[in-house]
Structure formats: C-alpha cells, structure tokens
Amino acid sequence: MAYGVGMREVPLRPIVHVLVCTNARESGAALGPGCGESGENVYDAFKREVDRRAAHRTIWIARARCLGVCPKHGATVVVHPGAKVLADVEPANAVEVLLAAVGRTTREP
C-alpha cells in the first residue's frame, strides 16, 4: 500500500496493544474529572508488567486522551486485539488484563 510522502510502514506487529486513558479535565467539568492521575497509575502498572515480561516488542502500552468512557474510579482502557473497552480499571488489574489479552492471541509474548 502506498502512503504519503515521508511515511513508511514499519515491520513491527504487537500481539497486544493497550491504550490507557490519562485525560484530565478541570475540576467541575460536566463529564467528570477524567482518568488523569488514576490513568497515569494504571499506565505505569501496565508498563511495569510489560517490563517484567520483557515483552516490549509484542505488548505495546500507550497513553491516550479521551476514550469516550469516564469511569467512576480507575481508568478506561482499550485492549487490542478485539477492541475490548474496560472501565474502572485499577493498577492491580494490569496483570489480569494482559493475561486475558495474551490468551486471545495465537502468539505468546
């Protein structure tokens, strides 16, 4: 497939890609405070688990702004493959979420 000038396809293919909402809203925002600090803590927990597994090439964790769901606590994450949207994710859930995601793939990291 041809891409625009200066773009190139990179031959990296993660088997799991997790997007973690780290969006913070102003106090009193109509949609709530967002994931903010809770999202950062969840992101850090996912990164620690990927580090522990030395799975940097096969499991990607990325910060995202708004993922469309404002949880009451924790953060919202989207897990690929499958585009699973999970709300109220806490740092302690990182291992469980990754194990479930890896279990849905055909390659183990």
Residue, then its C-alpha position, 0 to 999 in steps of 0.5 A: m500500500a502506498y502512503g504519503v510522502g515521508m511515511r513508511e510502514v514499519p515491520l513491527r506487529p504487537i500481539v497486544h496493544v493497550l491504550v490507557c486513558t490519562n485525560a484530565r479535565e478541570s475540576g467541575a467539568a460536566l463529564g467528570p474529572g477524567c482518568g488523569e492521575s488514576g490513568e497515569n497509575v494504571y499506565d505505569a502498572f501496565k508498563r511495569e508488567v510489560d517490563r517484567r515480561a520483557a515483552h516490549r516488542t509484542i505488548w505495546i502500552a500507550r497513553a491516550r486522551c479521551l476514550g469516550v468512557c469516564p469511569k467512576h474510579g480507575a481508568t478506561v482502557v482499550v485492549h487490542p486485539g478485539a477492541k475490548v473497552l474496560a472501565d474502572v480499571e485499577p493498577a492491580n488489574a494490569v496483570e489480569v488484563l494482559l493475561a486475558a489479552v495474551g490468551r486471545t492471541t495465537r502468539e505468546p509474548 
